[in-house]
Amino acid sequence: MSLDNKVKLDGVDRQLLRRLITDGRVSVAELAQQIGMSAPGVNERLKRLERRGVIRGFSVEVDLAALGFAFEAIVRIKPRPGALKQVEAMLAKQIRFTMCDKVTGDDCFIARLALYSITELDDILDPFHDLAETNTAIVKSSPVRHRVPIDLS
């Protein structure tokens, strides 16, 4: 979206988004009470934000460590000539890849991989090596995750 086409948010929109980002399960009634509006008014605002494409949906953030995944890795993947579609299909099928972006530059894909232990890394990546070069970094921490890149204050 270009700067000319960006959605304009007023103070109420910003308050709603800030609260939803903090707690996506908050009820419309609670939102209305928190910002001093009626529940139908808040509901209409939320629907308008959805229609305008600001809110695409609501989701659950799962703690991978709580499911036993001790590590996450960032994997840069550079398919060999002619193997782009095959590698893309393999990434889509391997459930341990939790995110994947197709990017410009030397690598075609940057993916995030969930691991129970570091010893699994070779077993998961070995099938890719006939079709691509990989470069892996283990995630130590994530100081910024899923931030909305605008000021909502």
HELIX and SHEET records of a PDB file:
HELIX    1   1 LEU A    3  ASN A    5  5                                   3    
HELIX    2   2 GLY A   11  THR A   22  1                                  12    
HELIX    3   3 VAL A   28  ILE A   35  1                                   8    
HELIX    4   4 ALA A   39  ARG A   51  1                                  13    
HELIX    5   5 LEU A   64  LEU A   67  5                                   4    
HELIX    6   6 LEU A   84  LYS A   93  1                                  10    
HELIX    7   7 ILE A  118  GLU A  120  5                                   3    
HELIX    8   8 LEU A  121  LEU A  125  1                                   5    
HELIX    9   9 ASP A  126  PHE A  128  5                                   3    
SHEET    1   A 4 PHE A  97  LYS A 102  0                                        
SHEET    2   A 4 PHE A 109  LEU A 115 -1                                        
SHEET    3   A 4 PHE A  71  PRO A  79 -1                                        
SHEET    4   A 4 ALA A 132  ILE A 138 -1                                        
END                                                                             
